[in-house]
Amino acid sequence: MNIYALLATLVGAALGYGYHRFVGCSSGACPITANPYISTVYGAVMGYLASGAR
């Protein structure tokens, strides 16, 4: 894993947690944003995939 992929993963994780914290899901019926751990992992995976690392 190169430094760019690691940085993109960390930024994605931070954005995923930020989305949960500031937007979230008031009803609790949202499978991704209702849980901060799932939201953070989802953001990290999306950040890694967006980095284009192989």
Biopython code that builds the backbone (N, CA, C, O; Angstrom):
import numpy as np
from Bio.PDB.StructureBuilder import StructureBuilder

atoms = [
    (1, "MET", "N", (0.861, -1.165, 0.000)),
    (1, "MET", "CA", (0.000, 0.000, 0.000)),
    (1, "MET", "C", (0.911, 1.232, 0.000)),
    (1, "MET", "O", (1.753, 1.403, 0.882)),
    (2, "ASN", "N", (0.725, 2.064, -0.989)),
    (2, "ASN", "CA", (1.544, 3.271, -1.052)),
    (2, "ASN", "C", (0.964, 4.372, -0.166)),
    (2, "ASN", "O", (-0.132, 4.239, 0.378)),
    (3, "ILE", "N", (1.716, 5.453, -0.033)),
    (3, "ILE", "CA", (1.321, 6.540, 0.866)),
    (3, "ILE", "C", (0.040, 7.225, 0.392)),
    (3, "ILE", "O", (-0.766, 7.668, 1.210)),
    (4, "TYR", "N", (-0.151, 7.312, -0.925)),
    (4, "TYR", "CA", (-1.358, 7.947, -1.460)),
    (4, "TYR", "C", (-2.597, 7.125, -1.111)),
    (4, "TYR", "O", (-3.631, 7.685, -0.746)),
    (5, "ALA", "N", (-2.498, 5.815, -1.220)),
    (5, "ALA", "CA", (-3.633, 4.952, -0.880)),
    (5, "ALA", "C", (-3.933, 5.024, 0.614)),
    (5, "ALA", "O", (-5.096, 5.036, 1.015)),
    (6, "LEU", "N", (-2.889, 5.072, 1.434)),
    (6, "LEU", "CA", (-3.087, 5.179, 2.876)),
    (6, "LEU", "C", (-3.743, 6.505, 3.241)),
    (6, "LEU", "O", (-4.656, 6.545, 4.065)),
    (7, "LEU", "N", (-3.282, 7.579, 2.633)),
    (7, "LEU", "CA", (-3.863, 8.894, 2.892)),
    (7, "LEU", "C", (-5.326, 8.947, 2.444)),
    (7, "LEU", "O", (-6.176, 9.479, 3.158)),
    (8, "ALA", "N", (-5.617, 8.398, 1.269)),
    (8, "ALA", "CA", (-6.993, 8.382, 0.768)),
    (8, "ALA", "C", (-7.893, 7.542, 1.674)),
    (8, "ALA", "O", (-9.056, 7.888, 1.880)),
    (9, "THR", "N", (-7.368, 6.450, 2.212)),
    (9, "THR", "CA", (-8.134, 5.608, 3.126)),
    (9, "THR", "C", (-8.451, 6.351, 4.420)),
    (9, "THR", "O", (-9.572, 6.282, 4.924)),
    (10, "LEU", "N", (-7.466, 7.059, 4.951)),
    (10, "LEU", "CA", (-7.685, 7.821, 6.184)),
    (10, "LEU", "C", (-8.656, 8.978, 5.975)),
    (10, "LEU", "O", (-9.504, 9.242, 6.827)),
    (11, "VAL", "N", (-8.533, 9.662, 4.850)),
    (11, "VAL", "CA", (-9.462, 10.756, 4.545)),
    (11, "VAL", "C", (-10.873, 10.201, 4.365)),
    (11, "VAL", "O", (-11.838, 10.790, 4.853)),
    (12, "GLY", "N", (-10.999, 9.082, 3.673)),
    (12, "GLY", "CA", (-12.307, 8.458, 3.493)),
    (12, "GLY", "C", (-12.931, 8.044, 4.812)),
    (12, "GLY", "O", (-14.134, 8.207, 5.016)),
    (13, "ALA", "N", (-12.110, 7.503, 5.714)),
    (13, "ALA", "CA", (-12.617, 7.117, 7.030)),
    (13, "ALA", "C", (-13.098, 8.336, 7.805)),
    (13, "ALA", "O", (-14.147, 8.295, 8.447)),
    (14, "ALA", "N", (-12.336, 9.414, 7.744)),
    (14, "ALA", "CA", (-12.734, 10.643, 8.438)),
    (14, "ALA", "C", (-14.022, 11.210, 7.856)),
    (14, "ALA", "O", (-14.893, 11.671, 8.594)),
    (15, "LEU", "N", (-14.142, 11.175, 6.539)),
    (15, "LEU", "CA", (-15.364, 11.669, 5.905)),
    (15, "LEU", "C", (-16.562, 10.776, 6.229)),
    (15, "LEU", "O", (-17.672, 11.269, 6.425)),
    (16, "GLY", "N", (-16.336, 9.469, 6.285)),
    (16, "GLY", "CA", (-17.414, 8.548, 6.653)),
    (16, "GLY", "C", (-17.909, 8.794, 8.065)),
    (16, "GLY", "O", (-19.114, 8.802, 8.317)),
    (17, "TYR", "N", (-16.974, 8.995, 8.986)),
    (17, "TYR", "CA", (-17.381, 9.299, 10.361)),
    (17, "TYR", "C", (-18.057, 10.664, 10.438)),
    (17, "TYR", "O", (-19.049, 10.835, 11.146)),
    (18, "GLY", "N", (-17.515, 11.627, 9.710)),
    (18, "GLY", "CA", (-18.117, 12.960, 9.693)),
    (18, "GLY", "C", (-19.534, 12.934, 9.152)),
    (18, "GLY", "O", (-20.410, 13.649, 9.638)),
    (19, "TYR", "N", (-19.749, 12.108, 8.147)),
    (19, "TYR", "CA", (-21.100, 11.988, 7.600)),
    (19, "TYR", "C", (-22.055, 11.439, 8.656)),
    (19, "TYR", "O", (-23.174, 11.929, 8.811)),
    (20, "HIS", "N", (-21.601, 10.419, 9.375)),
    (20, "HIS", "CA", (-22.444, 9.867, 10.444)),
    (20, "HIS", "C", (-22.712, 10.915, 11.517)),
    (20, "HIS", "O", (-23.838, 11.047, 11.996)),
    (21, "ARG", "N", (-21.690, 11.648, 11.887)),
    (21, "ARG", "CA", (-21.791, 12.612, 12.994)),
    (21, "ARG", "C", (-22.685, 13.795, 12.659)),
    (21, "ARG", "O", (-23.498, 14.209, 13.485)),
    (22, "PHE", "N", (-22.542, 14.347, 11.448)),
    (22, "PHE", "CA", (-23.242, 15.584, 11.122)),
    (22, "PHE", "C", (-24.524, 15.386, 10.318)),
    (22, "PHE", "O", (-25.421, 16.227, 10.379)),
    (23, "VAL", "N", (-24.627, 14.297, 9.569)),
    (23, "VAL", "CA", (-25.841, 14.030, 8.789)),
    (23, "VAL", "C", (-26.612, 12.890, 9.439)),
    (23, "VAL", "O", (-27.773, 13.049, 9.817)),
    (24, "GLY", "N", (-25.958, 11.739, 9.566)),
    (24, "GLY", "CA", (-26.520, 10.606, 10.275)),
    (24, "GLY", "C", (-27.862, 10.120, 9.772)),
    (24, "GLY", "O", (-28.236, 10.329, 8.618)),
    (25, "CYS", "N", (-28.574, 9.467, 10.673)),
    (25, "CYS", "CA", (-29.872, 8.893, 10.353)),
    (25, "CYS", "C", (-30.721, 8.952, 11.617)),
    (25, "CYS", "O", (-30.466, 8.227, 12.578)),
    (26, "SER", "N", (-31.707, 9.797, 11.612)),
    (26, "SER", "CA", (-32.509, 9.993, 12.825)),
    (26, "SER", "C", (-33.433, 8.816, 13.142)),
    (26, "SER", "O", (-33.762, 8.583, 14.304)),
    (27, "SER", "N", (-33.849, 8.081, 12.120)),
    (27, "SER", "CA", (-34.786, 6.983, 12.364)),
    (27, "SER", "C", (-34.089, 5.689, 12.772)),
    (27, "SER", "O", (-34.718, 4.820, 13.375)),
    (28, "GLY", "N", (-32.811, 5.545, 12.457)),
    (28, "GLY", "CA", (-32.094, 4.316, 12.755)),
    (28, "GLY", "C", (-32.309, 3.229, 11.725)),
    (28, "GLY", "O", (-31.823, 2.111, 11.898)),
    (29, "ALA", "N", (-33.029, 3.534, 10.655)),
    (29, "ALA", "CA", (-33.322, 2.535, 9.631)),
    (29, "ALA", "C", (-32.302, 2.542, 8.493)),
    (29, "ALA", "O", (-32.415, 1.740, 7.567)),
    (30, "CYS", "N", (-31.328, 3.415, 8.545)),
    (30, "CYS", "CA", (-30.314, 3.507, 7.492)),
    (30, "CYS", "C", (-29.174, 2.542, 7.826)),
    (30, "CYS", "O", (-28.511, 2.728, 8.846)),
    (31, "PRO", "N", (-28.924, 1.530, 7.014)),
    (31, "PRO", "CA", (-27.948, 0.510, 7.376)),
    (31, "PRO", "C", (-26.503, 1.007, 7.430)),
    (31, "PRO", "O", (-25.704, 0.458, 8.188)),
    (32, "ILE", "N", (-26.149, 2.017, 6.659)),
    (32, "ILE", "CA", (-24.760, 2.485, 6.644)),
    (32, "ILE", "C", (-24.545, 3.621, 7.636)),
    (32, "ILE", "O", (-23.576, 3.596, 8.394)),
    (33, "THR", "N", (-25.413, 4.598, 7.646)),
    (33, "THR", "CA", (-25.169, 5.792, 8.454)),
    (33, "THR", "C", (-25.699, 5.710, 9.878)),
    (33, "THR", "O", (-25.445, 6.620, 10.667)),
    (34, "ALA", "N", (-26.419, 4.665, 10.236)),
    (34, "ALA", "CA", (-26.955, 4.557, 11.591)),
    (34, "ALA", "C", (-25.878, 4.157, 12.598)),
    (34, "ALA", "O", (-26.004, 4.467, 13.782)),
    (35, "ASN", "N", (-24.838, 3.485, 12.158)),
    (35, "ASN", "CA", (-23.775, 3.000, 13.031)),
    (35, "ASN", "C", (-22.468, 3.715, 12.680)),
    (35, "ASN", "O", (-22.079, 3.711, 11.513)),
    (36, "PRO", "N", (-21.775, 4.330, 13.648)),
    (36, "PRO", "CA", (-20.549, 5.057, 13.315)),
    (36, "PRO", "C", (-19.424, 4.154, 12.814)),
    (36, "PRO", "O", (-18.609, 4.588, 12.001)),
    (37, "TYR", "N", (-19.364, 2.913, 13.280)),
    (37, "TYR", "CA", (-18.311, 2.005, 12.839)),
    (37, "TYR", "C", (-18.505, 1.610, 11.380)),
    (37, "TYR", "O", (-17.554, 1.611, 10.599)),
    (38, "ILE", "N", (-19.720, 1.277, 11.022)),
    (38, "ILE", "CA", (-20.003, 0.896, 9.640)),
    (38, "ILE", "C", (-19.779, 2.080, 8.712)),
    (38, "ILE", "O", (-19.226, 1.922, 7.624)),
    (39, "SER", "N", (-20.198, 3.250, 9.131)),
    (39, "SER", "CA", (-20.020, 4.451, 8.325)),
    (39, "SER", "C", (-18.537, 4.762, 8.118)),
    (39, "SER", "O", (-18.136, 5.158, 7.024)),
    (40, "THR", "N", (-17.725, 4.584, 9.158)),
    (40, "THR", "CA", (-16.288, 4.841, 9.059)),
    (40, "THR", "C", (-15.609, 3.825, 8.149)),
    (40, "THR", "O", (-14.787, 4.199, 7.312)),
    (41, "VAL", "N", (-15.938, 2.560, 8.302)),
    (41, "VAL", "CA", (-15.348, 1.522, 7.448)),
    (41, "VAL", "C", (-15.777, 1.713, 6.001)),
    (41, "VAL", "O", (-14.967, 1.552, 5.088)),
    (42, "TYR", "N", (-17.030, 2.051, 5.785)),
    (42, "TYR", "CA", (-17.521, 2.302, 4.431)),
    (42, "TYR", "C", (-16.754, 3.465, 3.797)),
    (42, "TYR", "O", (-16.349, 3.386, 2.637)),
    (43, "GLY", "N", (-16.558, 4.531, 4.551)),
    (43, "GLY", "CA", (-15.799, 5.670, 4.041)),
    (43, "GLY", "C", (-14.360, 5.303, 3.735)),
    (43, "GLY", "O", (-13.806, 5.755, 2.732)),
    (44, "ALA", "N", (-13.742, 4.484, 4.589)),
    (44, "ALA", "CA", (-12.363, 4.053, 4.356)),
    (44, "ALA", "C", (-12.257, 3.212, 3.088)),
    (44, "ALA", "O", (-11.332, 3.395, 2.297)),
    (45, "VAL", "N", (-13.187, 2.304, 2.894)),
    (45, "VAL", "CA", (-13.175, 1.470, 1.684)),
    (45, "VAL", "C", (-13.382, 2.327, 0.439)),
    (45, "VAL", "O", (-12.705, 2.133, -0.571)),
    (46, "MET", "N", (-14.307, 3.264, 0.508)),
    (46, "MET", "CA", (-14.544, 4.153, -0.639)),
    (46, "MET", "C", (-13.318, 5.028, -0.917)),
    (46, "MET", "O", (-12.986, 5.276, -2.076)),
    (47, "GLY", "N", (-12.651, 5.493, 0.129)),
    (47, "GLY", "CA", (-11.426, 6.272, -0.049)),
    (47, "GLY", "C", (-10.330, 5.450, -0.693)),
    (47, "GLY", "O", (-9.629, 5.934, -1.581)),
    (48, "TYR", "N", (-10.176, 4.206, -0.251)),
    (48, "TYR", "CA", (-9.168, 3.323, -0.836)),
    (48, "TYR", "C", (-9.471, 3.043, -2.302)),
    (48, "TYR", "O", (-8.575, 3.086, -3.145)),
    (49, "LEU", "N", (-10.720, 2.759, -2.602)),
    (49, "LEU", "CA", (-11.089, 2.485, -3.992)),
    (49, "LEU", "C", (-10.916, 3.719, -4.870)),
    (49, "LEU", "O", (-10.537, 3.603, -6.035)),
    (50, "ALA", "N", (-11.188, 4.889, -4.323)),
    (50, "ALA", "CA", (-11.027, 6.127, -5.087)),
    (50, "ALA", "C", (-9.559, 6.440, -5.352)),
    (50, "ALA", "O", (-9.243, 7.164, -6.296)),
    (51, "SER", "N", (-8.659, 5.902, -4.529)),
    (51, "SER", "CA", (-7.236, 6.172, -4.723)),
    (51, "SER", "C", (-6.690, 5.467, -5.959)),
    (51, "SER", "O", (-5.672, 5.884, -6.511)),
    (52, "GLY", "N", (-7.349, 4.420, -6.391)),
    (52, "GLY", "CA", (-6.896, 3.683, -7.569)),
    (52, "GLY", "C", (-5.711, 2.774, -7.294)),
    (52, "GLY", "O", (-5.039, 2.345, -8.232)),
    (53, "ALA", "N", (-5.438, 2.471, -6.037)),
    (53, "ALA", "CA", (-4.322, 1.601, -5.672)),
    (53, "ALA", "C", (-4.594, 0.176, -6.139)),
    (53, "ALA", "O", (-5.742, -0.257, -6.244)),
    (54, "ARG", "N", (-3.523, -0.529, -6.411)),
    (54, "ARG", "CA", (-3.639, -1.927, -6.848)),
    (54, "ARG", "C", (-3.058, -2.848, -5.827)),
    (54, "ARG", "O", (-3.064, -4.064, -6.018)),
]
sb = StructureBuilder()
sb.init_structure("model")
sb.init_model(0)
sb.init_chain("A")
sb.init_seg("    ")
for serial, (resi, resn, name, xyz) in enumerate(atoms, 1):
    if name == "N":
        sb.init_residue(resn, " ", resi, " ")
    sb.init_atom(name, np.array(xyz, "f"), 0.0, 1.0, " ", f" {name:<3s}", serial, name[0])
structure = sb.get_structure()
